[in-house]
């Protein structure tokens, strides 16, 4: 039973699993509203994500250059992950 699962079922589900994992990773990188409304970055920045960091840099510390640079890094990471996702779908 386990051999059938690992050698037949998992290889057939692989493209779907890769797509779901990549999309979930991108959505997690860009999550803002739930974390901001619940904790605002949390005690001692424990729940701070990149999107919350960008918001705090831009609107609380008024450091637009750092916020823009961080947003650009987030964009590049998201694009690289999307390219990897679409590249793995073609195979």
mmCIF file as gemmi writes it, N, C-alpha and C atoms, coordinates in Angstrom:
data_model
loop_
_atom_site.group_PDB
_atom_site.id
_atom_site.type_symbol
_atom_site.label_atom_id
_atom_site.label_alt_id
_atom_site.label_comp_id
_atom_site.label_asym_id
_atom_site.label_entity_id
_atom_site.label_seq_id
_atom_site.pdbx_PDB_ins_code
_atom_site.Cartn_x
_atom_site.Cartn_y
_atom_site.Cartn_z
_atom_site.occupancy
_atom_site.B_iso_or_equiv
_atom_site.pdbx_formal_charge
_atom_site.auth_seq_id
_atom_site.auth_asym_id
_atom_site.pdbx_PDB_model_num
ATOM 1 N N . UNK Axp A 1 ? 0.818 -1.199 0 1 0 ? 1 A 1
ATOM 2 C CA . UNK Axp A 1 ? 0 0 0 1 0 ? 1 A 1
ATOM 3 C C . UNK Axp A 1 ? 0.861 1.263 0 1 0 ? 1 A 1
ATOM 4 N N . UNK Axp A 2 ? 1.901 1.317 0.819 1 0 ? 2 A 1
ATOM 5 C CA . UNK Axp A 2 ? 2.732 2.517 0.849 1 0 ? 2 A 1
ATOM 6 C C . UNK Axp A 2 ? 3.554 2.661 -0.418 1 0 ? 2 A 1
ATOM 7 N N . UNK Axp A 3 ? 3.966 1.542 -1.012 1 0 ? 3 A 1
ATOM 8 C CA . UNK Axp A 3 ? 4.718 1.637 -2.275 1 0 ? 3 A 1
ATOM 9 C C . UNK Axp A 3 ? 3.847 2.236 -3.362 1 0 ? 3 A 1
ATOM 10 N N . UNK Axp A 4 ? 2.595 1.834 -3.394 1 0 ? 4 A 1
ATOM 11 C CA . UNK Axp A 4 ? 1.679 2.362 -4.399 1 0 ? 4 A 1
ATOM 12 C C . UNK Axp A 4 ? 1.49 3.872 -4.195 1 0 ? 4 A 1
ATOM 13 N N . UNK Axp A 5 ? 1.406 4.301 -2.945 1 0 ? 5 A 1
ATOM 14 C CA . UNK Axp A 5 ? 1.239 5.723 -2.649 1 0 ? 5 A 1
ATOM 15 C C . UNK Axp A 5 ? 2.452 6.528 -3.095 1 0 ? 5 A 1
ATOM 16 N N . UNK Axp A 6 ? 3.663 6.047 -2.758 1 0 ? 6 A 1
ATOM 17 C CA . UNK Axp A 6 ? 4.876 6.812 -3.063 1 0 ? 6 A 1
ATOM 18 C C . UNK Axp A 6 ? 5.309 6.715 -4.519 1 0 ? 6 A 1
ATOM 19 N N . UNK Axp A 7 ? 5.005 5.638 -5.198 1 0 ? 7 A 1
ATOM 20 C CA . UNK Axp A 7 ? 5.481 5.471 -6.572 1 0 ? 7 A 1
ATOM 21 C C . UNK Axp A 7 ? 4.422 5.745 -7.63 1 0 ? 7 A 1
ATOM 22 N N . UNK Axp A 8 ? 3.158 5.806 -7.249 1 0 ? 8 A 1
ATOM 23 C CA . UNK Axp A 8 ? 2.098 6.058 -8.231 1 0 ? 8 A 1
ATOM 24 C C . UNK Axp A 8 ? 1.332 7.343 -7.918 1 0 ? 8 A 1
ATOM 25 N N . UNK Axp A 9 ? 0.831 7.46 -6.692 1 0 ? 9 A 1
ATOM 26 C CA . UNK Axp A 9 ? -0.037 8.591 -6.35 1 0 ? 9 A 1
ATOM 27 C C . UNK Axp A 9 ? 0.728 9.905 -6.275 1 0 ? 9 A 1
ATOM 28 N N . UNK Axp A 10 ? 1.816 9.924 -5.53 1 0 ? 10 A 1
ATOM 29 C CA . UNK Axp A 10 ? 2.593 11.169 -5.37 1 0 ? 10 A 1
ATOM 30 C C . UNK Axp A 10 ? 3.138 11.684 -6.703 1 0 ? 10 A 1
ATOM 31 N N . UNK Axp A 11 ? 3.744 10.856 -7.568 1 0 ? 11 A 1
ATOM 32 C CA . UNK Axp A 11 ? 4.217 11.406 -8.854 1 0 ? 11 A 1
ATOM 33 C C . UNK Axp A 11 ? 3.102 11.993 -9.715 1 0 ? 11 A 1
ATOM 34 N N . UNK Axp A 12 ? 1.893 11.451 -9.62 1 0 ? 12 A 1
ATOM 35 C CA . UNK Axp A 12 ? 0.794 12.01 -10.403 1 0 ? 12 A 1
ATOM 36 C C . UNK Axp A 12 ? 0.289 13.333 -9.817 1 0 ? 12 A 1
ATOM 37 N N . UNK Axp A 13 ? 0.401 13.491 -8.521 1 0 ? 13 A 1
ATOM 38 C CA . UNK Axp A 13 ? -0.041 14.725 -7.872 1 0 ? 13 A 1
ATOM 39 C C . UNK Axp A 13 ? 1.045 15.792 -7.796 1 0 ? 13 A 1
ATOM 40 N N . UNK Axp A 14 ? 2.231 15.487 -8.216 1 0 ? 14 A 1
ATOM 41 C CA . UNK Axp A 14 ? 3.366 16.393 -8.081 1 0 ? 14 A 1
ATOM 42 C C . UNK Axp A 14 ? 3.156 17.776 -8.69 1 0 ? 14 A 1
ATOM 43 N N . UNK Axp A 15 ? 2.671 17.89 -9.932 1 0 ? 15 A 1
ATOM 44 C CA . UNK Axp A 15 ? 2.464 19.248 -10.474 1 0 ? 15 A 1
ATOM 45 C C . UNK Axp A 15 ? 1.47 20.063 -9.663 1 0 ? 15 A 1
ATOM 46 N N . UNK Axp A 16 ? 0.429 19.424 -9.176 1 0 ? 16 A 1
ATOM 47 C CA . UNK Axp A 16 ? -0.569 20.131 -8.386 1 0 ? 16 A 1
ATOM 48 C C . UNK Axp A 16 ? 0.015 20.546 -7.044 1 0 ? 16 A 1
ATOM 49 N N . UNK Axp A 17 ? 0.759 19.649 -6.412 1 0 ? 17 A 1
ATOM 50 C CA . UNK Axp A 17 ? 1.371 19.968 -5.123 1 0 ? 17 A 1
ATOM 51 C C . UNK Axp A 17 ? 2.371 21.111 -5.242 1 0 ? 17 A 1
ATOM 52 N N . UNK Axp A 18 ? 3.146 21.13 -6.317 1 0 ? 18 A 1
ATOM 53 C CA . UNK Axp A 18 ? 4.114 22.215 -6.53 1 0 ? 18 A 1
ATOM 54 C C . UNK Axp A 18 ? 3.388 23.539 -6.741 1 0 ? 18 A 1
ATOM 55 N N . UNK Axp A 19 ? 2.32 23.53 -7.537 1 0 ? 19 A 1
ATOM 56 C CA . UNK Axp A 19 ? 1.565 24.764 -7.78 1 0 ? 19 A 1
ATOM 57 C C . UNK Axp A 19 ? 0.957 25.3 -6.496 1 0 ? 19 A 1
ATOM 58 N N . UNK Axp A 20 ? 0.366 24.428 -5.721 1 0 ? 20 A 1
ATOM 59 C CA . UNK Axp A 20 ? -0.264 24.865 -4.474 1 0 ? 20 A 1
ATOM 60 C C . UNK Axp A 20 ? 0.778 25.401 -3.5 1 0 ? 20 A 1
ATOM 61 N N . UNK Axp A 21 ? 1.909 24.735 -3.407 1 0 ? 21 A 1
ATOM 62 C CA . UNK Axp A 21 ? 2.953 25.19 -2.483 1 0 ? 21 A 1
ATOM 63 C C . UNK Axp A 21 ? 3.506 26.553 -2.886 1 0 ? 21 A 1
ATOM 64 N N . UNK Axp A 22 ? 3.735 26.768 -4.179 1 0 ? 22 A 1
ATOM 65 C CA . UNK Axp A 22 ? 4.274 28.041 -4.636 1 0 ? 22 A 1
ATOM 66 C C . UNK Axp A 22 ? 3.264 29.178 -4.457 1 0 ? 22 A 1
ATOM 67 N N . UNK Axp A 23 ? 2.011 28.934 -4.811 1 0 ? 23 A 1
ATOM 68 C CA . UNK Axp A 23 ? 0.989 29.977 -4.63 1 0 ? 23 A 1
ATOM 69 C C . UNK Axp A 23 ? 0.796 30.309 -3.158 1 0 ? 23 A 1
ATOM 70 N N . UNK Axp A 24 ? 0.814 29.304 -2.309 1 0 ? 24 A 1
ATOM 71 C CA . UNK Axp A 24 ? 0.673 29.549 -0.876 1 0 ? 24 A 1
ATOM 72 C C . UNK Axp A 24 ? 1.849 30.353 -0.338 1 0 ? 24 A 1
ATOM 73 N N . UNK Axp A 25 ? 3.043 30.069 -0.833 1 0 ? 25 A 1
ATOM 74 C CA . UNK Axp A 25 ? 4.223 30.813 -0.404 1 0 ? 25 A 1
ATOM 75 C C . UNK Axp A 25 ? 4.129 32.282 -0.824 1 0 ? 25 A 1
ATOM 76 N N . UNK Axp A 26 ? 3.689 32.533 -2.047 1 0 ? 26 A 1
ATOM 77 C CA . UNK Axp A 26 ? 3.546 33.909 -2.529 1 0 ? 26 A 1
ATOM 78 C C . UNK Axp A 26 ? 2.469 34.644 -1.733 1 0 ? 26 A 1
ATOM 79 N N . UNK Axp A 27 ? 1.336 33.991 -1.479 1 0 ? 27 A 1
ATOM 80 C CA . UNK Axp A 27 ? 0.273 34.638 -0.706 1 0 ? 27 A 1
ATOM 81 C C . UNK Axp A 27 ? 0.727 34.932 0.714 1 0 ? 27 A 1
ATOM 82 N N . UNK Axp A 28 ? 1.516 34.031 1.287 1 0 ? 28 A 1
ATOM 83 C CA . UNK Axp A 28 ? 2.01 34.258 2.642 1 0 ? 28 A 1
ATOM 84 C C . UNK Axp A 28 ? 2.979 35.433 2.679 1 0 ? 28 A 1
ATOM 85 N N . UNK Axp A 29 ? 3.816 35.566 1.657 1 0 ? 29 A 1
ATOM 86 C CA . UNK Axp A 29 ? 4.734 36.703 1.598 1 0 ? 29 A 1
ATOM 87 C C . UNK Axp A 29 ? 3.983 38.027 1.559 1 0 ? 29 A 1
ATOM 88 N N . UNK Axp A 30 ? 2.84 38.028 0.93 1 0 ? 30 A 1
ATOM 89 C CA . UNK Axp A 30 ? 2.133 39.28 0.726 1 0 ? 30 A 1
ATOM 90 C C . UNK Axp A 30 ? 0.952 39.47 1.678 1 0 ? 30 A 1
ATOM 91 N N . UNK Axp A 31 ? 0.86 38.644 2.694 1 0 ? 31 A 1
ATOM 92 C CA . UNK Axp A 31 ? -0.253 38.798 3.643 1 0 ? 31 A 1
ATOM 93 C C . UNK Axp A 31 ? -0.02 40.048 4.488 1 0 ? 31 A 1
ATOM 94 N N . UNK Axp A 32 ? -1.033 40.818 4.619 1 0 ? 32 A 1
ATOM 95 C CA . UNK Axp A 32 ? -0.905 42.057 5.38 1 0 ? 32 A 1
ATOM 96 C C . UNK Axp A 32 ? -2.096 42.271 6.301 1 0 ? 32 A 1
ATOM 97 N N . UNK Axp A 33 ? -3.296 42.23 5.739 1 0 ? 33 A 1
ATOM 98 C CA . UNK Axp A 33 ? -4.475 42.704 6.469 1 0 ? 33 A 1
ATOM 99 C C . UNK Axp A 33 ? -4.771 41.907 7.732 1 0 ? 33 A 1
ATOM 100 N N . UNK Axp A 34 ? -4.681 40.594 7.695 1 0 ? 34 A 1
ATOM 101 C CA . UNK Axp A 34 ? -5.02 39.8 8.88 1 0 ? 34 A 1
ATOM 102 C C . UNK Axp A 34 ? -4.007 40.056 9.995 1 0 ? 34 A 1
ATOM 103 N N . UNK Axp A 35 ? -2.735 40.052 9.653 1 0 ? 35 A 1
ATOM 104 C CA . UNK Axp A 35 ? -1.696 40.254 10.662 1 0 ? 35 A 1
ATOM 105 C C . UNK Axp A 35 ? -1.765 41.676 11.225 1 0 ? 35 A 1
ATOM 106 N N . UNK Axp A 36 ? -1.991 42.647 10.36 1 0 ? 36 A 1
ATOM 107 C CA . UNK Axp A 36 ? -2.041 44.029 10.826 1 0 ? 36 A 1
ATOM 108 C C . UNK Axp A 36 ? -3.234 44.262 11.742 1 0 ? 36 A 1
ATOM 109 N N . UNK Axp A 37 ? -4.382 43.703 11.4 1 0 ? 37 A 1
ATOM 110 C CA . UNK Axp A 37 ? -5.572 43.91 12.221 1 0 ? 37 A 1
ATOM 111 C C . UNK Axp A 37 ? -5.485 43.172 13.558 1 0 ? 37 A 1
ATOM 112 N N . UNK Axp A 38 ? -4.868 41.999 13.584 1 0 ? 38 A 1
ATOM 113 C CA . UNK Axp A 38 ? -4.808 41.232 14.823 1 0 ? 38 A 1
ATOM 114 C C . UNK Axp A 38 ? -3.692 41.688 15.752 1 0 ? 38 A 1
ATOM 115 N N . UNK Axp A 39 ? -2.488 41.89 15.205 1 0 ? 39 A 1
ATOM 116 C CA . UNK Axp A 39 ? -1.35 42.156 16.087 1 0 ? 39 A 1
ATOM 117 C C . UNK Axp A 39 ? -0.58 43.413 15.744 1 0 ? 39 A 1
ATOM 118 N N . UNK Axp A 40 ? -0.716 43.92 14.53 1 0 ? 40 A 1
ATOM 119 C CA . UNK Axp A 40 ? 0.051 45.091 14.131 1 0 ? 40 A 1
ATOM 120 C C . UNK Axp A 40 ? 1.548 44.82 14.071 1 0 ? 40 A 1
ATOM 121 N N . UNK Axp A 41 ? 1.92 43.586 13.844 1 0 ? 41 A 1
ATOM 122 C CA . UNK Axp A 41 ? 3.341 43.216 13.822 1 0 ? 41 A 1
ATOM 123 C C . UNK Axp A 41 ? 3.744 42.479 15.076 1 0 ? 41 A 1
ATOM 124 N N . UNK Axp A 42 ? 2.856 42.466 16.033 1 0 ? 42 A 1
ATOM 125 C CA . UNK Axp A 42 ? 3.071 41.651 17.22 1 0 ? 42 A 1
ATOM 126 C C . UNK Axp A 42 ? 3.964 42.259 18.263 1 0 ? 42 A 1
ATOM 127 N N . UNK Axp A 43 ? 3.975 41.621 19.406 1 0 ? 43 A 1
ATOM 128 C CA . UNK Axp A 43 ? 4.894 42.084 20.445 1 0 ? 43 A 1
ATOM 129 C C . UNK Axp A 43 ? 6.333 41.809 20.027 1 0 ? 43 A 1
ATOM 130 N N . UNK Axp A 44 ? 7.153 42.813 20.056 1 0 ? 44 A 1
ATOM 131 C CA . UNK Axp A 44 ? 8.567 42.751 19.684 1 0 ? 44 A 1
ATOM 132 C C . UNK Axp A 44 ? 8.732 42.198 18.259 1 0 ? 44 A 1
ATOM 133 N N . UNK Axp A 45 ? 7.848 42.625 17.357 1 0 ? 45 A 1
ATOM 134 C CA . UNK Axp A 45 ? 7.901 42.263 15.93 1 0 ? 45 A 1
ATOM 135 C C . UNK Axp A 45 ? 7.871 40.755 15.691 1 0 ? 45 A 1
ATOM 136 N N . UNK Axp A 46 ? 7.233 39.988 16.563 1 0 ? 46 A 1
ATOM 137 C CA . UNK Axp A 46 ? 7.241 38.533 16.42 1 0 ? 46 A 1
ATOM 138 C C . UNK Axp A 46 ? 6.381 38.042 15.266 1 0 ? 46 A 1
ATOM 139 N N . UNK Axp A 47 ? 5.363 38.785 14.866 1 0 ? 47 A 1
ATOM 140 C CA . UNK Axp A 47 ? 4.528 38.36 13.74 1 0 ? 47 A 1
ATOM 141 C C . UNK Axp A 47 ? 4.691 39.289 12.536 1 0 ? 47 A 1
ATOM 142 N N . UNK Axp A 48 ? 5.762 40.018 12.493 1 0 ? 48 A 1
ATOM 143 C CA . UNK Axp A 48 ? 5.978 40.965 11.399 1 0 ? 48 A 1
ATOM 144 C C . UNK Axp A 48 ? 6.422 40.236 10.141 1 0 ? 48 A 1
ATOM 145 N N . UNK Axp A 49 ? 5.688 40.449 9.065 1 0 ? 49 A 1
ATOM 146 C CA . UNK Axp A 49 ? 6.031 39.903 7.757 1 0 ? 49 A 1
ATOM 147 C C . UNK Axp A 49 ? 6.66 41.023 6.932 1 0 ? 49 A 1
ATOM 148 N N . UNK Axp A 50 ? 7.111 40.693 5.739 1 0 ? 50 A 1
ATOM 149 C CA . UNK Axp A 50 ? 7.747 41.691 4.893 1 0 ? 50 A 1
ATOM 150 C C . UNK Axp A 50 ? 6.785 42.83 4.543 1 0 ? 50 A 1
ATOM 151 N N . UNK Axp A 51 ? 5.535 42.487 4.294 1 0 ? 51 A 1
ATOM 152 C CA . UNK Axp A 51 ? 4.569 43.529 3.936 1 0 ? 51 A 1
ATOM 153 C C . UNK Axp A 51 ? 4.336 44.5 5.105 1 0 ? 51 A 1
ATOM 154 N N . UNK Axp A 52 ? 4.31 43.998 6.32 1 0 ? 52 A 1
ATOM 155 C CA . UNK Axp A 52 ? 4.149 44.868 7.493 1 0 ? 52 A 1
ATOM 156 C C . UNK Axp A 52 ? 5.4 45.714 7.684 1 0 ? 52 A 1
ATOM 157 N N . UNK Axp A 53 ? 6.558 45.142 7.45 1 0 ? 53 A 1
ATOM 158 C CA . UNK Axp A 53 ? 7.813 45.89 7.548 1 0 ? 53 A 1
ATOM 159 C C . UNK Axp A 53 ? 7.816 47.041 6.54 1 0 ? 53 A 1
ATOM 160 N N . UNK Axp A 54 ? 7.373 46.766 5.324 1 0 ? 54 A 1
ATOM 161 C CA . UNK Axp A 54 ? 7.317 47.803 4.29 1 0 ? 54 A 1
ATOM 162 C C . UNK Axp A 54 ? 6.372 48.92 4.719 1 0 ? 54 A 1
ATOM 163 N N . UNK Axp A 55 ? 5.215 48.56 5.232 1 0 ? 55 A 1
ATOM 164 C CA . UNK Axp A 55 ? 4.242 49.565 5.682 1 0 ? 55 A 1
ATOM 165 C C . UNK Axp A 55 ? 4.819 50.426 6.799 1 0 ? 55 A 1
ATOM 166 N N . UNK Axp A 56 ? 5.457 49.795 7.768 1 0 ? 56 A 1
ATOM 167 C CA . UNK Axp A 56 ? 6.024 50.555 8.887 1 0 ? 56 A 1
ATOM 168 C C . UNK Axp A 56 ? 7.145 51.474 8.418 1 0 ? 56 A 1
ATOM 169 N N . UNK Axp A 57 ? 7.974 51.005 7.495 1 0 ? 57 A 1
ATOM 170 C CA . UNK Axp A 57 ? 9.054 51.85 6.985 1 0 ? 57 A 1
ATOM 171 C C . UNK Axp A 57 ? 8.496 53.062 6.242 1 0 ? 57 A 1
ATOM 172 N N . UNK Axp A 58 ? 7.459 52.837 5.446 1 0 ? 58 A 1
ATOM 173 C CA . UNK Axp A 58 ? 6.938 53.928 4.624 1 0 ? 58 A 1
ATOM 174 C C . UNK Axp A 58 ? 6.102 54.919 5.421 1 0 ? 58 A 1
ATOM 175 N N . UNK Axp A 59 ? 5.208 54.45 6.273 1 0 ? 59 A 1
ATOM 176 C CA . UNK Axp A 59 ? 4.226 55.351 6.863 1 0 ? 59 A 1
ATOM 177 C C . UNK Axp A 59 ? 4.459 55.686 8.328 1 0 ? 59 A 1
ATOM 178 N N . UNK Axp A 60 ? 5.225 54.892 9.031 1 0 ? 60 A 1
ATOM 179 C CA . UNK Axp A 60 ? 5.504 55.242 10.428 1 0 ? 60 A 1
ATOM 180 C C . UNK Axp A 60 ? 6.874 55.89 10.581 1 0 ? 60 A 1
ATOM 181 N N . UNK Axp A 61 ? 7.858 55.369 9.86 1 0 ? 61 A 1
ATOM 182 C CA . UNK Axp A 61 ? 9.205 55.946 9.95 1 0 ? 61 A 1
ATOM 183 C C . UNK Axp A 61 ? 9.499 56.92 8.825 1 0 ? 61 A 1
ATOM 184 N N . UNK Axp A 62 ? 8.602 57.051 7.867 1 0 ? 62 A 1
ATOM 185 C CA . UNK Axp A 62 ? 8.715 57.938 6.707 1 0 ? 62 A 1
ATOM 186 C C . UNK Axp A 62 ? 10.056 57.732 5.993 1 0 ? 62 A 1
ATOM 187 N N . UNK Axp A 63 ? 10.423 56.481 5.807 1 0 ? 63 A 1
ATOM 188 C CA . UNK Axp A 63 ? 11.644 56.126 5.081 1 0 ? 63 A 1
ATOM 189 C C . UNK Axp A 63 ? 11.22 55.444 3.782 1 0 ? 63 A 1
ATOM 190 N N . UNK Axp A 64 ? 10.866 56.267 2.805 1 0 ? 64 A 1
ATOM 191 C CA . UNK Axp A 64 ? 10.315 55.75 1.563 1 0 ? 64 A 1
ATOM 192 C C . UNK Axp A 64 ? 11.337 54.971 0.741 1 0 ? 64 A 1
ATOM 193 N N . UNK Axp A 65 ? 12.594 55.346 0.821 1 0 ? 65 A 1
ATOM 194 C CA . UNK Axp A 65 ? 13.598 54.639 0.035 1 0 ? 65 A 1
ATOM 195 C C . UNK Axp A 65 ? 13.784 53.203 0.528 1 0 ? 65 A 1
ATOM 196 N N . UNK Axp A 66 ? 13.801 53.002 1.837 1 0 ? 66 A 1
ATOM 197 C CA . UNK Axp A 66 ? 13.921 51.653 2.38 1 0 ? 66 A 1
ATOM 198 C C . UNK Axp A 66 ? 12.673 50.834 2.077 1 0 ? 66 A 1
ATOM 199 N N . UNK Axp A 67 ? 11.511 51.458 2.187 1 0 ? 67 A 1
ATOM 200 C CA . UNK Axp A 67 ? 10.26 50.767 1.878 1 0 ? 67 A 1
ATOM 201 C C . UNK Axp A 67 ? 10.202 50.378 0.402 1 0 ? 67 A 1
ATOM 202 N N . UNK Axp A 68 ? 10.629 51.273 -0.461 1 0 ? 68 A 1
ATOM 203 C CA . UNK Axp A 68 ? 10.642 50.969 -1.895 1 0 ? 68 A 1
ATOM 204 C C . UNK Axp A 68 ? 11.62 49.864 -2.247 1 0 ? 68 A 1
ATOM 205 N N . UNK Axp A 69 ? 12.794 49.898 -1.629 1 0 ? 69 A 1
ATOM 206 C CA . UNK Axp A 69 ? 13.784 48.852 -1.887 1 0 ? 69 A 1
ATOM 207 C C . UNK Axp A 69 ? 13.291 47.496 -1.393 1 0 ? 69 A 1
ATOM 208 N N . UNK Axp A 70 ? 12.664 47.479 -0.227 1 0 ? 70 A 1
ATOM 209 C CA . UNK Axp A 70 ? 12.143 46.219 0.315 1 0 ? 70 A 1
ATOM 210 C C . UNK Axp A 70 ? 10.988 45.701 -0.537 1 0 ? 70 A 1
ATOM 211 N N . UNK Axp A 71 ? 10.135 46.597 -1.005 1 0 ? 71 A 1
ATOM 212 C CA . UNK Axp A 71 ? 9.036 46.188 -1.876 1 0 ? 71 A 1
ATOM 213 C C . UNK Axp A 71 ? 9.562 45.628 -3.19 1 0 ? 71 A 1
ATOM 214 N N . UNK Axp A 72 ? 10.639 46.202 -3.695 1 0 ? 72 A 1
ATOM 215 C CA . UNK Axp A 72 ? 11.249 45.686 -4.915 1 0 ? 72 A 1
ATOM 216 C C . UNK Axp A 72 ? 11.811 44.28 -4.696 1 0 ? 72 A 1
ATOM 217 N N . UNK Axp A 73 ? 12.434 44.054 -3.552 1 0 ? 73 A 1
ATOM 218 C CA . UNK Axp A 73 ? 12.944 42.72 -3.23 1 0 ? 73 A 1
ATOM 219 C C . UNK Axp A 73 ? 11.792 41.727 -3.135 1 0 ? 73 A 1
ATOM 220 N N . UNK Axp A 74 ? 10.697 42.129 -2.51 1 0 ? 74 A 1
ATOM 221 C CA . UNK Axp A 74 ? 9.522 41.262 -2.42 1 0 ? 74 A 1
ATOM 222 C C . UNK Axp A 74 ? 8.971 40.936 -3.801 1 0 ? 74 A 1
ATOM 223 N N . UNK Axp A 75 ? 8.946 41.927 -4.679 1 0 ? 75 A 1
ATOM 224 C CA . UNK Axp A 75 ? 8.482 41.705 -6.051 1 0 ? 75 A 1
ATOM 225 C C . UNK Axp A 75 ? 9.391 40.726 -6.783 1 0 ? 75 A 1
ATOM 226 N N . UNK Axp A 76 ? 10.691 40.898 -6.66 1 0 ? 76 A 1
ATOM 227 C CA . UNK Axp A 76 ? 11.639 40.016 -7.347 1 0 ? 76 A 1
ATOM 228 C C . UNK Axp A 76 ? 11.507 38.578 -6.836 1 0 ? 76 A 1
ATOM 229 N N . UNK Axp A 77 ? 11.373 38.416 -5.541 1 0 ? 77 A 1
ATOM 230 C CA . UNK Axp A 77 ? 11.204 37.071 -4.973 1 0 ? 77 A 1
ATOM 231 C C . UNK Axp A 77 ? 9.917 36.439 -5.489 1 0 ? 77 A 1
ATOM 232 N N . UNK Axp A 78 ? 8.834 37.193 -5.534 1 0 ? 78 A 1
ATOM 233 C CA . UNK Axp A 78 ? 7.565 36.675 -6.034 1 0 ? 78 A 1
ATOM 234 C C . UNK Axp A 78 ? 7.648 36.297 -7.513 1 0 ? 78 A 1
ATOM 235 N N . UNK Axp A 79 ? 8.332 37.109 -8.303 1 0 ? 79 A 1
ATOM 236 C CA . UNK Axp A 79 ? 8.483 36.802 -9.729 1 0 ? 79 A 1
ATOM 237 C C . UNK Axp A 79 ? 9.33 35.555 -9.932 1 0 ? 79 A 1
ATOM 238 N N . UNK Axp A 80 ? 10.406 35.417 -9.177 1 0 ? 80 A 1
ATOM 239 C CA . UNK Axp A 80 ? 11.253 34.222 -9.293 1 0 ? 80 A 1
ATOM 240 C C . UNK Axp A 80 ? 10.463 32.964 -8.94 1 0 ? 80 A 1
ATOM 241 N N . UNK Axp A 81 ? 9.662 33.047 -7.902 1 0 ? 81 A 1
ATOM 242 C CA . UNK Axp A 81 ? 8.846 31.899 -7.518 1 0 ? 81 A 1
ATOM 243 C C . UNK Axp A 81 ? 7.801 31.599 -8.584 1 0 ? 81 A 1
ATOM 244 N N . UNK Axp A 82 ? 7.188 32.624 -9.159 1 0 ? 82 A 1
ATOM 245 C CA . UNK Axp A 82 ? 6.198 32.413 -10.213 1 0 ? 82 A 1
ATOM 246 C C . UNK Axp A 82 ? 6.829 31.8 -11.455 1 0 ? 82 A 1
ATOM 247 N N . UNK Axp A 83 ? 8.027 32.252 -11.815 1 0 ? 83 A 1
ATOM 248 C CA . UNK Axp A 83 ? 8.724 31.679 -12.971 1 0 ? 83 A 1
ATOM 249 C C . UNK Axp A 83 ? 9.052 30.216 -12.707 1 0 ? 83 A 1
ATOM 250 N N . UNK Axp A 84 ? 9.494 29.913 -11.508 1 0 ? 84 A 1
ATOM 251 C CA . UNK Axp A 84 ? 9.778 28.525 -11.157 1 0 ? 84 A 1
ATOM 252 C C . UNK Axp A 84 ? 8.508 27.681 -11.215 1 0 ? 84 A 1
ATOM 253 N N . UNK Axp A 85 ? 7.394 28.244 -10.752 1 0 ? 85 A 1
ATOM 254 C CA . UNK Axp A 85 ? 6.135 27.515 -10.762 1 0 ? 85 A 1
ATOM 255 C C . UNK Axp A 85 ? 5.688 27.209 -12.188 1 0 ? 85 A 1
ATOM 256 N N . UNK Axp A 86 ? 5.742 28.201 -13.063 1 0 ? 86 A 1
ATOM 257 C CA . UNK Axp A 86 ? 5.308 27.978 -14.441 1 0 ? 86 A 1
ATOM 258 C C . UNK Axp A 86 ? 6.309 27.102 -15.199 1 0 ? 86 A 1
ATOM 259 N N . UNK Axp A 87 ? 7.57 27.186 -14.849 1 0 ? 87 A 1
ATOM 260 C CA . UNK Axp A 87 ? 8.567 26.306 -15.464 1 0 ? 87 A 1
ATOM 261 C C . UNK Axp A 87 ? 8.364 24.854 -15.071 1 0 ? 87 A 1
ATOM 262 N N . UNK Axp A 88 ? 7.972 24.62 -13.833 1 0 ? 88 A 1
ATOM 263 C CA . UNK Axp A 88 ? 7.741 23.247 -13.394 1 0 ? 88 A 1
ATOM 264 C C . UNK Axp A 88 ? 6.449 22.682 -13.973 1 0 ? 88 A 1
ATOM 265 N N . UNK Axp A 89 ? 5.499 23.547 -14.318 1 0 ? 89 A 1
ATOM 266 C CA . UNK Axp A 89 ? 4.245 23.077 -14.926 1 0 ? 89 A 1
ATOM 267 C C . UNK Axp A 89 ? 4.462 22.597 -16.362 1 0 ? 89 A 1
ATOM 268 N N . UNK Axp A 90 ? 5.415 23.167 -17.061 1 0 ? 90 A 1
ATOM 269 C CA . UNK Axp A 90 ? 5.656 22.788 -18.455 1 0 ? 90 A 1
ATOM 270 C C . UNK Axp A 90 ? 6.255 21.4 -18.588 1 0 ? 90 A 1
ATOM 271 N N . UNK Axp A 91 ? 6.999 21.009 -17.559 1 0 ? 91 A 1
ATOM 272 C CA . UNK Axp A 91 ? 7.667 19.702 -17.617 1 0 ? 91 A 1
ATOM 273 C C . UNK Axp A 91 ? 6.717 18.586 -17.423 1 0 ? 91 A 1
